[in-house]
Amino acid sequence: MSDPAPHLLIVDDDERIRGLLRKFLARNGFLVSVARDAAHARRVLAGLEFDLIVLDVMMPGEDGIALTRALREALETPILLLTARGETEDRISGLEAGADDYLPKPFEPKELLLRINAILRRMPEAPPDGTAPKVLHLGPVRYDMERSELTQDGAPIRLTATEVQLMRLFAQHLRQPVSRAQLVEDLGRDGGQAQERAIDVQITRLRRKIEPDPKQPRYLQTVRGEGYMLAPD
């Protein structure tokens, strides 16, 4: 039996864009629901689970960044933000709020499709039955490499899809520096300084979850001129 099609939620106040994206993504094998604003999205999310949320930043009332920040308090669902071209601060603020990626408007629908598929590929797969867990110790924090789960004193710490992929990449290169350019490539993004800056934001956010003092990182270290390195206990 084949796996069910991923279910996407499109949140945009522009009815034309909602309709176009719904038709395009449905033609490419997704189940698609839509919401016209943050309040509508909250009602939809109260009754349904989604594999990914595509969320416009510029909406009347509660904007996309504020909604992302609120959703991250309870949901691990990946979030892709649609941002106005040139609004770099909106993109960085969105990543800091918990978004997994962003796509500047205007965009080609095929690029949106590529971004969505890249995010969905980052989601952790269930570990094989009977596999002994491999656990990294980061002070009071534990990272189960097989399950892609982060806990502190037994309590789960929510990771976004991008943070899961970052932990996977660093776990594959323990105590070895990984360059920002390599992280950009492995996360399936286009190159450039803007994307490298986005990686820095994701690293900062991840440090808040695994470091006793994120401003003086002990485990996720910066290696000058080479990139970042994970060094567990």
N, C-alpha and C positions, 0 to 999 in steps of 0.2 A: 504494500500500500504506500503510495507516495505521500510525502509530507504536505501538510496544508500550505496554501499560498500565504506569504507574509501579509499581515494586515497593517496598513498604513493609515495614519490620521493626518490630513492636510488642514492646517489652521491658517486662514488668510481672509482678510475682510473684503477682498476683491472677488466678486462672484464669478467674473470671467476667468480669472486665474484658477480659482477652485475647480471650475468646470473643465478647463483644459487639462489641468494636471490629473484630475480624476480619470478622464478618458484615456490620457496617454499612459498612465501607470497601470490602469486596468488592462490595457492592450498588451502590456509587458508582464502580465502574470500576477499582479498584486490585487489583493482585496483593498478597497479604498473607502474610507469614511471622511467626511469633511465637517469643519466647524467654521463659523463666520467670525468668531472673536474668542477672547480668553474665557469669558463666562460660558459660552456655548461649548467650548472644548472641555471645561471642567465637568459639565453635565454628561458629555459623551464618555469621558474617561471614568466617570463614576460607575458606568455600567458595562464597559468593555475594556479588554486588554489589547494592547497594540504591540507590534514588533518594532515600530519606529514612528516618530512624530516629526513631520515637516512643518516648521513654524515660522511665520513671517514676523520680523521684528517690529515693523512699523504698523501698529494697529491702534485704533481708537480705544480709549480706556486703558486697561492693563496691557502694556506692550509685551512683545515676545520675550524680552530679557527678564522682565519681572515674573512672567509666567514660568519660564524655565527655572528660575531660582526657586519658586514655590513648588513646582512639580518635583524637583530634586530632593525635597524633604521626605518624599514618600515613594517615588518611582525611580526605577533603574532604566526605564525605557529609553533607548537612544533618541537624541534630539538633534535634528539638522535645522539650523537657522537660515532663513533667507534674509539677506541684508542689502541695504542700498549700496550701490557701487561707490567706493571712495570713503565709506563710513568705517574707517579702520577701528576706531574706538568702540563702535557698536559690536564689531566682531570679537574684539578682545574681551569686552564686557560679557558677551554671550558665552565665550569659553569659560571665563571665570565663574559665571553663574551655573555652569554645568552642562553646556551644550557639547556635543561630540564633534561637530564640524559646522562649517558655514559655507554658504554659496552666495556670491554677490549677484544682485539683479542688475541688468537683465541677464538671463542665462539661457543656454540651449537645453531643452528637455533631456537630450541624451546625456548631458553632463550631470544633471540631477540624478538620472538613472544610475550613472557610474558611481556617484557619491553614495547613494542609498545602498547599492550592492556592496560597496567597500565597507560601509559601517556594519551592515548585517554580517559580513564575513568576520568581523572582529569579535562578534559575540561568542562567549565560551560555549564549547560543546560539553555534553555530559561525559564524565569520565567512564572508561570501561569498568564493568562490574569486577570487583575483586582486586582492583589495582590499589596497591599501597600508596597512600598519599605522600607526596614529597613536599615538605613544609620548609619555608624560609623563616628564620627568626629575625625580627627587626625590633629588638627590645621587647615591649609588651605586645607588639603587633605580630601576627602570624599570617603568612601567605601560603595557601595551599596551591601548589603549582598545577596539580591535576584538575582541580575543581575551579581554578581561577577565583578563589574566595579569599577575602581579606577579613581578619577578625582581630579584635583587641579584647583580651580577657574573656574570650568566648563570645563576645557580642559582634555580630556582623557589621562590617563597614561597607557601605554601598560604593560600588565602582561604576563609572560610566563605561560604555563599550570601548571608548578610546583609552581610558585608564587601564582596563583589562588588557588591551593589546600592548600598551606600554610595559606593564608588569611582565607580560609574556616575553617581550623582546629583551628586557633587562635580565630576566631569569635565564634566558638562553645564552647570555653573555656575562655571567656573574663575574664581578671584579675585573671586567674589561670595559674600557670606555666605548660608548656608541656615539657616533657623531650626530649632530642635529640633522645634517643632510640625509644620513642613513635612516633616521627616525621618520623624517618626512616621506622618504621613498617607501619604507616598510608599512607606513600607515596608508599608503595608496593615494598620496596627495601630489599635486604639482609642486615643483621646486620654487625657490625664490625666497627673498628675505622675509616677506610677509608670512609665509608658511613656517619659516624657522622661528619667527617671533611667536606664532601660534603654539609651536611646540614648547617654547619657554613657558608660556602661560599654563599649558597642560602639566608641565613638570612642577611648576609652583603649586598647582592645585593638588597634584598627587602627593607632594611633600607634606601638605597639611594633614594628610590622612595617615602617613606612615612615620613621620618624624616627631620626636619629642619637642624639638625646637626647629620649626621649618626654616627659620632665618639662619640657623647654623646646622645645615643638614649633615647627619652622621652616616646615613645609609644610602640615600640617593645623592651621590656626590657630583659636583661639577669638576671636571678634569680640564684645567685651562688649556685651550687650544685643541682639545680632542673631543669634548662632548660631555656626556653624562655616564655615570657608572653606578650600578647597584652593588653594595658591599654589605651583605647580611652578617649577623653575628656568627 
